[in-house]
Amino acid sequence: MRTPTIPKNSSPLSNGAIAAIVICSIIAGVVGIIGGYFLYRYRSKISKICREKLNLKAPAQKLKDDDDDEDEGCGKSSLLDILAARKNPRGLSGRVLVDGLPLPSSFKYMVGYVIQDDIISGTLTVRENLIFSANVRLPTSVSQEERQDRTEFLRGVSGGERKRACIGMELVLSPKILFLDEPTTGLDASTASNVMNCLHQLSRQGCTIIFSVRQPRFSIFNLFDTTILLCKGKCIYQGSPNDLANYFASPMHTRIQELVADLDPNEDEIYGVNDKRPDAEHCSFRSETYYVAQRTLKNAIRNPQLTLSQTIIVVVLGFLVGLVYYDTELTNERGVQNRLGAIFFIIVSQIFSTVTTLEPLLKERVLFIHENASGYYRTSIFFIAKLVCDILPMRVVPSLIFSIIAYSMSGLHRTVGQFFVFLLTIFMSTVFGSALCFLAAASIPMFAVALISVILVFYYNDRI
């Protein structure tokens, strides 16, 4: 990939929107532009960033580090989300063009995005997290040996730390561009310097780095090639960090923007420069399902608290039901009423016992949103893996334990056929409760609200 030449009479300045010039041009250079210009037009009605309409024309560049230095809440996360095609387009107008073409549908498979919070699976080791990322994100044409080589190389980059492990999981894909939202937040000075030095080395190896950072140290600030300062949703400076002092010492120089405010970009220089880009290769549906299911099963096995709590609950409930309805009579009217009460109590208790799955589901919700937005796997694959390797096994074994204890102690018909009917009823009741918890976790991010919603549905369903 070569850097396009810039006509001598062109200017990268724009009307009050210089902040987006370098960022957008970096994206153009990264996704494969070989000549021409990049046009970025955007207006946001719901975000602080890009308040005015932007009509920016900038040359594509390569090997640039970018810094959005800003006060908290000035819109840098929204800007990064927009540039990385992660922002919900609802309420937004405008377009983002790369080399005169809209962003391809496979754009998220070409870039990496490290969010501010370190969202990784806590039950997996650093190596296993990197291997999982390589398995689900690399195309099937990549051999297993090459996947292992990438994992071993990046394991040294990760250093066993959560932040660097998150960066390593994105680098498995060998992205042409890497977005990072405050990669130094929560790190001590030494670790922050190590992370930024790693990013600087990556930029020199051909990976464009776009990141945001607040109040960087002097040693970190010197690593930046291009700096963009944002304040209250507006750009106040864009350029080399070496020119910051002169720029703010001579504010009158900012009037140069008025001289180019009416410049109209030549559309012929912007559109139709390159042929349409081929879509990125995806991992096959079967491979994604296998690796996501494998990780889901590991999470279930390595989370003994949940498994142990489920086992204790069903054992206690089983003996409680067995003692209350021990050897109930089968013939008289009182025995019939007792059996009806036992069946009602058993079903209700089994449904309510499934609320223990709500909190783990809510924790995985954040991980799923991040991985799905980064193109790790399809939504349907996560659901299938969760259903087959987590929900069903966690319901089958407890249901079997409960049924053996409660059915043998209660005065119910002791025949094999009727026992399996009882077991199937218990199993379907717990699956219903788990499915409702799954729906609540997917729809409601707050645990307290989700729990109350599930309990209300259980209660009124039982009343009906």
N, C-alpha and C positions, 0 to 999 in steps of 0.2 A: 504494500500500500504506500503510495507516494503522496506527499503533500502538494496540493494544487498551487499553482502560481497565482499571485494577486496582481491585477492591473495596477499600474502606478497611480492612476487617478481615482482609485476606489478608496473609500473611507469606511472604517468600521464603526463610526459614530452613529448614534440614532437619537431620537427625541426622547430623553428622559428614560431610556431603557437600556443603558449600556451594560447593566448587570447580566442580561440574558445573552449578550452577543457572544462572549467567550464560551459560556456554557453550551449554547446551542451549536456553535461552530465545532466544539470538541466532539459533540455527539456525531456531527456530520463526518468528521474525520475518522471516527472510530468505526462506524458501521459500514465503511467501505467506499466513501466518496473518493474519486480519483481526479476530480477537476470541478471547476465551477464554484458555486456558492450555496449557502444554506439559508433558507428563509424561515423565520419563526414568527407566526402571528398568533397572538393569544390574548383573550380578555377573560378575566375571572370575576364572577359576581359574588363568589362566596369566600374567596381567599384574600388575604392581605397582600400577597405578592402580586406583582403585575397589575397594579390598579389601573394604569393607563393602557390604552391599546398599544400593543407592540407591533412594529413592522420593521424587523431587524434583518439586516443583510450583513453577513460576516464571512470571512474566509474560513474554510475548513483547516484545522490545525491538528498536529499530532504531538504526542508526548507532552501533554500539559497536565499539571496538577492544578486543581481549582479549589478555592477556599471561599466559602460564604461565611464571613465573619459578621455576626449580628447579635442584637439583643434577642432574648428569648421571646418567641411569639411574633416575630416579624415576617414569618411566612416562608422560611427556608425549607422546612419539611414539605410544605405544599409545592414549592418550586421543584424540589427533587422528585417528588411523586409525579408531577406533571411531565417532567423531562424523561423520566423512566417509564412513562405510560402506565402508571399505577393509580392515577387519580380517576375517580368516577367522573365521566364526562357530563353527568347531569348537572345543570346549572352553569356550565362553562360553554363558551363559544370561541371559535377560532380554529386554528389548525397548526399542527407541527409537521413541517416538511423536512425530510432529510435528502439532500441532493435533489431537490425539486420533486421528491416523491413522498407520499404519506408514509408514516411508520408502518412497516410490514406487520402482519398479524403475528409473526414469530419473533417480534422484537424482544420480548421478555426472555426468550431462549438464547439471545445473543449477549445479554448484559447480566451483570451481577449486582445485587442490591443488599447491602448490610444495614439493617435498621438500627436504631439507637439502642433498643433493648436487646440483650443477648438471648435470642430465642433459639434454643437447641434442646434436643431430647436429653433430659437429665439422667435417664437410666442407661444411656449408651456411653461408651468411652469415646475419647477424641478420635481414635482410629476408626471406630465403628460409625461415628457420625460422618466422617470424611468418606468412608466406603459407601455408606448409604447415599450420600450426595452424588458420588461418582456413578453408582449403579442406576439411579433413576433419572439422571440428567444427561448422561452421555449417550449418544446413539448406539444402537446394537452393533454397528460396524466397528466400534472400538473394542479391541480384544481385552480379555481379562487381565493379561499381563500388563498392558498399558494402563489400565485402571489402577492396578496395584502400584505401578511406578509413580503415577500422579499422587496417589494417596501417601506413599512413603515420603515423597518430596515435600508435600504440603504439611505432613505431620510435624516436620521440623519448623515450618513457618508458624504453625498453630502454637507451639510451645506449651501445650497443656492448659492454656488460659481460654476462658470462654469467648472473649472478644476476638482473639486471634483464631480461635477455632471457627467462629462464625465467618471470618474473612476467608479462612481456608476452604470452607464448604462452598463458598461462591467461586473461588479460584479453580476449583476442580473442573469447572466448565471451560476454563481458559477464555474468559469473556473478553470481548474487544473493549468493553468499557465497564468500569466498576464504580457504582454509586455507594457512598457511605454517609450515613446520617450521624454526625458527631461521634466518630470512631474513638475519640480520646475521653469521652465522658465516663466518669467513674473509675478512671485508671490513675495510678500514681504517676509521678513525673518520669520515672525511669521506664515504666511500661509504656506510657504514652509516647515517649521518644522512640522506643523500639518499634512500636506499631507504625509510627509515621515514617521511620527510616525504611521499614519493609515496603510501605506503600510507595515511597520515593524510588526505591530500587525497581519495583514493578513497573512504574511509569517509564523508567529508562529502558525497560525490556519490551516496550511496545503496548502496554496496557494503559489506557487512559484512565486517570483517577479523577473523579469529581466528588468532593466531600464538603461537609460543613463542619465548622469548628468554632467554639466560643472561647475567647481569651487565650489564644495559644501562647506558649512560651516563645522566647526569642529564638531559641535553637530550632524549634519547630517552624516558626514563621519563616525562617530563612530557607526552608525547603520548598516553599511555594514558588511556582513559576508564574502563576496568575492569581490575583487576589480580587475578590468582589466583596465589597462591604455593603450590607443591607441595614436599613434602619426604618422601622415602622412601615414595612412593606415597599420601600423604595430603595433604589440603588443610589449610593452616595459616592462610590468610587469603584472603578474597574481598571485594572492594569497591573503593572509590575509592582511587587511590594517595595522595591527599591525607590520608587517614585512617590511613595505615600507622603513623606515629609514635605517634599516640594509642592505636591498637589494641595495639601491642606494649608500650606503656608501662603499660597496664592489662590484664594477662592475665586478671584476675578477670571481666572482662566476657564472656569466652567462655562463662560458665555460662548465659548466656541460651539457649543451644542446648537445655539440659535442659528449659526451659519449654515448648518446642514439639516435644519429641521424640515425643510421643504424638499429635500432630495428624494426623488422617486426611483426606487430600484428598477433596474432594467430586467424585465421578466425573462428576456431571452437568455440572460446570464444565469438565471435561477432554475428554470424548469428544463426537464428533459436532457440532463447531462449524461446520465448513466442509464444502462439498461436495467430492467427490473431485477431486483435481487432475488436469488433463490431462497426459499424458506429453509430455516434451520432444521436439521434432522432431529427427530424425536425418538425417544426410547419406545419400544413396542409396548402395547397394552399388557401383554402377558408378563413381560419383564417388570414393568412398573408394579403390577399387581403382586408379583412374587416378592419383590424387595420391600414394598410397603407392608405387606402382610407379615413378612419376616420381622420387620422392626416392631410392628404392633404386638406380635407374639412375645418378643423380647421384653417390651415394656410391661406386658401383663405378668410375665414370669418374674421380672426384677422389681415388681411393686408388691412385695409380700404383705404390706399393710392392708391393701384393698382385698387381696385374696383371703387373708386371715380374718378380716372383719366379716366378709361374706360368709365364711365357714362357721364362725362363731354364732352369727345371727341365725343361720338356718338350723344349727344344732340346738340352740336354746329354744327357738320357736318350735322345733319339732318335738322336743321333750315337753314343752309347755302345753302344746295341743294334745299330746299323748296323755299327759297326766290329767288334764281337765276332762277329756272325753275318753278316759280309759275304759275299754271293754264296754262300750255303750250297747244297750240292748237293741236288737234288730226288729222285734215284733210289735211291741206296744206303741201307743201314740207318743208317749214321752220319749221313747228311743228315736222315733222318726224326727221329732223336733230337735233333739240333741244332735243328730247327724246333720240336719240342715244348718244348725248353728255352727257346727264344726266346719262344714264345707265353706260357709260364708266367712268365718274367721280366718280360715286357711288362705283363701283367695285374697282377702283384704291384706293380711299380713305379708303375703308374698309380693303383692304389688307395691306396698309401701316400703318394703326392704330394698327396692331397686333405687331409691333416692341416693344411696351411697355411691352410685356411679356418676352422679351429677357433677360433683366437684372435679374429678379427673377429666371428665369430658370438657368442662369449661377451660381447664388448663391446656388441654390439647387444641382447643379452638384457636388460640393465639398462634400456636405453632403451625396449624393447618393454614390459616390465613396467609401467613408469611410464605410458607413453602408453595402454596398454590399460586400466589401472585408471582413468585419467582420461577414458575414453570416446572417445579419438581415432578408433579404428577397431576392427573385429572381428579376432579371432585368425585366422580363415580368410583374411582379406584380407592380413595380414602374410605368411602362409605362401605364398599365391599370388604376391604381388609378389616375395618373395625367390626363389621357384622360377623364375619367368619372367624376371626382370630381373637376377638375380645368379648363381644356381647354374647354370642351363642355359647362359647365355652364357659364363660362366667355364669351362665344361666343353667346349663345342662348339669354340671357337677353339683352345684348347690341344690338344685331341684331334686336330683336323685337322692342326695343325702337326706333332705327334708322328707321326701316321700317315704323312704324306707322307715324312718323313725316314726313319723306321725301315723302312717297307714297301719303299721304293725301294732302300735299301741292302742289306736282307736278301735271302736267296735264296728269296723266296716267289713264288707265281704272280703274274705281272704282268698281270692282267686287271682290267677295270673292276669287274665284278661281285664278284670276290673281294676287291678293295680296299675296296669299300663294306661288305662283311661284316666285314672287319677293323676298319674305322672305327667301325661300329656296336658291335662288341664292346668296343673301347676306350672309346667314349662311355658305354656302359651300366656299365662297370666304374667309371669316375670318378663317375658319378651315384650308384652304390651307395655309394662311399666318402663322397661329399658328404652323402648322406642320413644315413649313420651319424654323421657329424660333427654334422649338424643335430640329430639325436636326443640326442647326448651333450651338446651345448651347451644344449639345452632342459631336460635332466634334471639336469646336474651343473654347479653354478656355479663350481667351482674348475678352473682351466686344467690343472694338473698331473694331477689325478685324471681329468678328462675325457680328456686325452691318453693316459694309461696305459690307460684303458678301451677307447678306440678301437684302440690298437695291439694289445691282447690279442685283441680281436674279429677284427681283420685276420689276426693270426698263426694263431689256431686255425681260422679259416675257410679259410685257405690249407692248413693241415694236413689238414683234412677233404677 
